[in-house]
Amino acid sequence: MTRVSRLGVATVVALTAACGSSPATTPSTLPTPTAPPPAAKPPVASSPVVAAPAAHPFTYASGVYRYEIRSDAIIQAEGTSRTDTVATRAVVTYRVTPRDSGLLAVEGVVDSFTVTTSRGSSPLNAGLPFSMLLSGNGQPHSPVSPDSAGVCTTPLEAVVSTSRELLSAVPVPLAPDAQWSDSLTAVTCRGTIPVTTRSERHSQASWVAVPAEWSRHEGDAAFEITRTTNTSVAGDGRAAGRQVAVTGSGQGTGVLYVDSELGVLLGAVGNSSTRLLVDTGTQRQQFLQTVHQHITLLR
């Protein structure tokens, strides 16, 4: 690859996924901030026919759960008319088991994973296991520290990262209008490039009738959690045979549905917009990435 503006590089840095490494070096040049993405809006639902339960701490329930995770990304090299698309579909199974001191052991496996770009579709070998230890409300008990030798070396790291973040922390008792803010710092990947990702998130809960797409029966009601996120990324590594530095900033909106009585995530939808600056030392190019994500609990 001789020009950084080729969309092969954009695709390399397109999708975010958590992976383990030490924090990456932060280049001094920052990209232009992104405009806010469109708000994530699920199908309109009617008012719930049952009253909200009394406020109490949220706890994920033990059991086996399977989710479909779909993501559609559009990447544009700014200043050009060239764009690329990346769509992924994964099916992930979780086995949640209570441990001592109120902790939860989560054993997961990526059952299937398919990547589709503007150049074609390719299913990847799945069956990749992962594990994590959480507090009852979904807070990580300890940092995830995979073997650094495996950081960003397989496309499946992307879906493993998303899978770890799927069981979002709910740190306050759920009640209508409950609000909270939190932050997250983690080492993530942009393709083969490890970067440090910092996110500031604000969430608010409402009691609603679950949209038909995620409901289990007529009149199903649950808590809807709306979330806004501001994120920055910075790191460097090798891609396409050359040293590449990546910086970026972005914003996101999301809506999650959780059943506080059963302790389960029913589904979610989200949008994000991220502007990335890719610097090879001799050339620089900005890319705008927009992503729509859709998560469904499979029956």
C-alpha positions as CSV (number, residue, x, y, z in Angstrom):
1,M,0.0,0.0,0.0
2,T,1.6,3.3,-1.1
3,R,-1.1,5.8,-0.2
4,V,-2.7,6.2,3.2
5,S,-5.9,7.5,1.5
6,R,-6.6,4.1,0.1
7,L,-9.7,2.7,1.9
8,G,-7.8,-0.5,2.8
9,V,-6.3,1.4,5.6
10,A,-9.7,2.8,6.6
11,T,-11.1,-0.7,6.8
12,V,-8.1,-1.8,8.9
13,V,-8.9,0.9,11.5
14,A,-12.6,0.8,11.2
15,L,-14.1,-1.4,13.9
16,T,-13.4,-1.1,17.6
17,A,-12.8,-4.1,19.8
18,A,-11.3,-4.5,23.3
19,C,-8.0,-6.3,23.5
20,G,-5.1,-6.3,26.0
21,S,-1.9,-4.3,25.8
22,S,-0.1,-1.6,27.7
23,P,-1.4,2.0,26.9
24,A,-0.3,3.2,23.5
25,T,1.6,6.3,22.6
26,T,-0.5,9.4,22.0
27,P,0.4,11.3,18.8
28,S,0.4,15.1,19.3
29,T,-1.9,15.9,16.3
30,L,-5.7,15.4,17.0
31,P,-8.4,15.0,14.3
32,T,-11.2,17.5,13.9
33,P,-14.0,16.6,16.4
34,T,-17.0,14.8,15.0
35,A,-20.6,16.1,14.9
36,P,-23.0,14.2,17.2
37,P,-24.5,11.1,15.6
38,P,-28.2,10.8,15.2
39,A,-30.0,9.7,18.3
40,A,-30.5,5.9,18.5
41,K,-34.2,5.5,18.3
42,P,-36.0,2.1,18.6
43,P,-39.5,1.5,17.3
44,V,-42.1,3.6,19.0
45,A,-43.7,1.7,21.9
46,S,-47.0,2.3,23.8
47,S,-47.1,3.2,27.5
48,P,-46.6,0.2,29.8
49,V,-49.8,-1.4,31.2
50,V,-48.1,-2.4,34.5
51,A,-46.5,-0.2,37.1
52,A,-42.7,0.0,37.5
53,P,-41.4,-2.2,40.3
54,A,-40.0,-0.7,43.5
55,A,-36.4,0.6,43.0
56,H,-33.8,-2.0,43.8
57,P,-30.2,-2.8,42.7
58,F,-30.0,-4.5,39.4
59,T,-28.3,-7.9,39.3
60,Y,-27.7,-10.1,36.3
61,A,-29.3,-13.5,36.7
62,S,-27.5,-16.8,36.4
63,G,-28.3,-18.9,33.2
64,V,-27.4,-19.3,29.6
65,Y,-28.1,-16.5,27.1
66,R,-27.6,-16.1,23.4
67,Y,-27.4,-12.8,21.5
68,E,-27.2,-11.7,17.9
69,I,-24.9,-8.7,17.5
70,R,-25.1,-6.8,14.2
71,S,-23.0,-3.8,13.2
72,D,-23.0,-1.7,10.0
73,A,-20.2,0.8,9.5
74,I,-19.5,3.3,6.7
75,I,-16.0,4.7,6.4
76,Q,-15.2,7.7,4.3
77,A,-11.8,9.1,3.5
78,E,-12.4,12.8,4.0
79,G,-11.7,15.1,1.2
80,T,-12.5,12.3,-1.3
81,S,-15.6,10.6,-2.6
82,R,-14.3,7.2,-1.7
83,T,-16.2,5.2,0.9
84,D,-16.2,1.6,2.2
85,T,-18.7,-0.4,4.2
86,V,-18.1,-3.1,6.8
87,A,-21.0,-5.2,8.2
88,T,-20.6,-7.8,10.9
89,R,-23.0,-10.4,12.4
90,A,-22.1,-12.5,15.4
91,V,-23.9,-14.9,17.6
92,V,-22.5,-15.1,21.1
93,T,-23.5,-17.5,24.0
94,Y,-23.0,-16.5,27.7
95,R,-23.2,-18.8,30.7
96,V,-23.6,-16.8,33.9
97,T,-22.8,-18.5,37.2
98,P,-22.9,-17.0,40.7
99,R,-19.6,-17.1,42.7
100,D,-18.7,-16.2,46.3
101,S,-19.0,-12.6,47.6
102,G,-21.8,-11.8,45.1
103,L,-19.6,-12.1,42.0
104,L,-20.6,-13.5,38.7
105,A,-18.4,-15.8,36.5
106,V,-19.3,-15.3,32.8
107,E,-18.1,-18.0,30.3
108,G,-18.7,-16.9,26.8
109,V,-18.2,-18.3,23.3
110,V,-18.5,-16.7,19.9
111,D,-20.6,-19.2,18.0
112,S,-20.4,-17.6,14.6
113,F,-19.0,-14.4,13.0
114,T,-19.4,-13.1,9.5
115,V,-17.8,-10.0,8.0
116,T,-19.2,-8.4,4.9
117,T,-17.5,-5.5,3.0
118,S,-18.1,-3.8,-0.3
119,R,-15.8,-6.4,-1.7
120,G,-17.6,-9.5,-0.5
121,S,-18.6,-11.6,2.5
122,S,-16.5,-14.0,4.6
123,P,-17.5,-16.2,7.5
124,L,-14.7,-16.6,10.0
125,N,-13.8,-19.6,12.1
126,A,-15.6,-19.1,15.4
127,G,-15.9,-21.1,18.6
128,L,-13.6,-18.6,20.4
129,P,-14.1,-18.8,24.1
130,F,-13.7,-15.9,26.6
131,S,-14.4,-15.3,30.3
132,M,-14.8,-12.5,32.8
133,L,-15.6,-11.9,36.4
134,L,-18.2,-9.3,37.2
135,S,-20.0,-7.8,40.2
136,G,-23.7,-8.6,40.2
137,N,-24.6,-5.3,38.5
138,G,-22.1,-5.9,35.6
139,Q,-19.1,-3.9,36.9
140,P,-15.8,-5.7,35.9
141,H,-14.2,-7.2,39.0
142,S,-10.7,-6.8,37.5
143,P,-9.2,-5.5,34.3
144,V,-9.3,-7.9,31.3
145,S,-5.7,-8.8,30.6
146,P,-5.4,-11.2,27.7
147,D,-2.0,-12.4,26.5
148,S,-0.3,-9.4,24.9
149,A,1.1,-11.6,22.1
150,G,-2.5,-12.1,20.8
151,V,-3.5,-8.4,20.9
152,C,-5.3,-7.3,17.7
153,T,-4.0,-10.4,15.7
154,T,-7.4,-11.9,14.9
155,P,-10.7,-10.3,13.7
156,L,-12.5,-12.2,16.4
157,E,-11.0,-9.9,19.0
158,A,-13.5,-7.3,17.8
159,V,-16.5,-9.4,18.6
160,V,-15.0,-10.6,21.9
161,S,-14.6,-6.9,22.9
162,T,-18.2,-6.1,22.0
163,S,-19.3,-9.2,23.9
164,R,-17.5,-8.2,27.1
165,E,-19.2,-4.8,26.9
166,L,-22.6,-6.3,26.2
167,L,-23.4,-6.9,29.9
168,S,-23.3,-3.2,30.7
169,A,-22.9,-2.1,34.3
170,V,-26.0,-0.6,36.0
171,P,-24.5,0.9,39.1
172,V,-27.7,2.5,40.7
173,P,-31.1,1.1,41.7
174,L,-33.3,1.2,38.6
175,A,-36.3,3.4,38.9
176,P,-38.0,5.8,36.5
177,D,-35.8,8.8,35.8
178,A,-32.8,7.3,37.6
179,Q,-29.6,8.8,36.2
180,W,-25.9,8.1,36.5
181,S,-22.6,8.9,34.8
182,D,-19.5,6.8,34.5
183,S,-16.2,6.5,32.7
184,L,-14.3,3.7,31.1
185,T,-10.6,3.5,30.1
186,A,-9.5,0.4,28.2
187,V,-7.1,-0.7,25.6
188,T,-9.0,-1.4,22.4
189,C,-8.1,-2.2,18.8
190,R,-8.7,-0.4,15.5
191,G,-8.1,-3.3,13.3
192,T,-4.5,-4.3,14.0
193,I,-3.6,-1.1,15.9
194,P,-3.9,-1.2,19.7
195,V,-5.2,2.1,21.1
196,T,-6.2,3.5,24.4
197,T,-9.9,4.3,24.4
198,R,-11.5,6.7,27.0
199,S,-15.2,7.0,27.3
200,E,-17.4,9.3,29.3
201,R,-21.0,8.1,29.5
202,H,-24.3,9.4,30.9
203,S,-27.4,7.2,31.3
204,Q,-31.0,7.7,32.2
205,A,-33.7,5.0,32.9
206,S,-37.4,5.1,32.0
207,W,-40.1,2.5,32.5
208,V,-41.6,1.6,29.1
209,A,-43.5,-1.0,27.1
210,V,-40.9,-3.1,25.3
211,P,-41.0,-2.6,21.5
212,A,-42.3,-5.7,19.7
213,E,-38.8,-6.5,18.3
214,W,-37.5,-7.2,21.8
215,S,-40.6,-8.2,23.7
216,R,-41.3,-11.7,24.9
217,H,-45.0,-11.4,25.3
218,E,-47.9,-9.0,24.9
219,G,-47.7,-6.2,27.4
220,D,-44.1,-6.8,28.2
221,A,-42.5,-3.9,30.1
222,A,-38.9,-3.2,31.1
223,F,-36.5,-0.4,31.8
224,E,-35.3,1.6,28.8
225,I,-31.8,3.0,29.4
226,T,-30.8,5.9,27.1
227,R,-27.1,6.6,27.0
228,T,-24.8,9.3,25.4
229,T,-21.1,8.7,25.1
230,N,-18.0,10.8,24.3
231,T,-15.0,8.8,23.3
232,S,-11.3,9.5,22.5
233,V,-8.8,7.0,21.1
234,A,-5.0,7.2,20.6
235,G,-2.4,4.6,19.7
236,D,0.1,3.3,17.2
237,G,1.3,0.0,15.7
238,R,2.0,-1.6,12.4
239,A,-0.5,-2.1,9.6
240,A,0.0,-3.0,5.9
241,G,3.7,-3.2,6.6
242,R,4.2,0.3,7.9
243,Q,4.1,2.1,11.3
244,V,0.8,3.8,11.7
245,A,-0.4,6.3,14.4
246,V,-4.1,6.7,15.0
247,T,-5.9,9.4,17.0
248,G,-9.6,9.9,17.1
249,S,-12.7,11.3,18.9
250,G,-16.3,10.5,18.7
251,Q,-19.8,10.5,20.1
252,G,-22.5,7.9,20.5
253,T,-26.1,7.4,21.5
254,G,-27.7,4.2,22.6
255,V,-30.9,2.6,24.0
256,L,-30.8,-0.6,26.1
257,Y,-33.8,-2.6,27.4
258,V,-33.2,-4.5,30.7
259,D,-35.6,-6.6,32.7
260,S,-34.8,-5.7,36.3
261,E,-36.9,-8.6,37.8
262,L,-35.4,-11.3,35.6
263,G,-31.9,-9.7,35.5
264,V,-31.4,-9.9,31.7
265,L,-30.6,-7.6,28.8
266,L,-33.4,-7.9,26.2
267,G,-31.7,-5.9,23.4
268,A,-30.2,-2.6,22.4
269,V,-29.6,-0.3,19.5
270,G,-27.0,2.4,19.0
271,N,-25.3,4.9,16.7
272,S,-21.8,6.4,16.8
273,S,-19.7,8.7,14.8
274,T,-15.9,8.8,15.0
275,R,-13.3,10.9,13.2
276,L,-9.9,9.2,12.9
277,L,-6.6,10.6,11.9
278,V,-4.2,8.0,10.4
279,D,-0.6,9.1,10.3
280,T,2.1,7.0,8.6
281,G,4.9,9.6,9.2
282,T,5.0,10.7,5.6
283,Q,1.2,11.1,5.0
284,R,-1.9,11.9,7.0
285,Q,-5.5,11.2,6.2
286,Q,-8.7,11.7,8.2
287,F,-11.5,9.1,8.0
288,L,-15.1,9.5,9.2
289,Q,-16.6,6.3,10.5
290,T,-20.3,6.0,11.3
291,V,-21.7,2.8,12.9
292,H,-25.1,1.4,13.7
293,Q,-25.3,-1.5,16.1
294,H,-28.2,-3.8,16.9
295,I,-28.4,-6.4,19.6
296,T,-31.1,-9.0,20.1
297,L,-31.6,-11.7,22.8
298,L,-32.4,-14.9,20.8
299,R,-35.3,-17.0,21.9
